Amino acid sequence: MSGKSVAWAALALAAAASGTAWSHHGWSWAEAEQMQLRGVVRQVQIAPPHPWLDVQTAEDGLWRVELGNPSQTRRAGFVEGSAKPGDEIVATGNRSQDRNEKRMKAVQISVGGKTYDIYPERIRR
C-alpha cells in the first residue's frame, strides 16, 4: 500500500469516527417533542461517554435512557448509587426519531423521590 493510500485510509477512518461521535453527542437524532417514560430500572451504567439506564416499561418493553456526559450528570446530583436495578423511575426527554429504536435522551429523571435535572435549560414545563 502506498503512502498516499495509507493517508487516504486514515483520513476516511477519522471522518467515519467523527461522524459517529457527532451523531451520538448531538440532539439531531432525537425528536423535538418531549415525552415521559415510566418504568423500572434494569441496569445502570455511569461511565463515559454518557451514563445510561435501561428501563423496563409495562407498555412497550426495554428502553435505553441516555443521560448527559459524566460531569454534567454528576453536577445534576446523579451519581453512582442514585438509581439501582428495581427502582421505579420517571424520565422526561426526547425519544429517537427512529421509532424502531427504544432510546431517549433524558433532560430530567426522578427516582426514589428525588428529581435530577440533567439538562435544565431543555426541560419544557
Secondary structure, 3 states (H helix, E strand, C coil): CCHHHHHHHHHHHHHHHHHHHHHHHCCCCEEEEEEEEEEEEEEEECCCCCCEEEEEECCCEEEEEECCCHHHHHHCCCCCCCCCCCCEEEEEEEEECCCCCCEEEEEEEEECCEEEECCHHHCCC
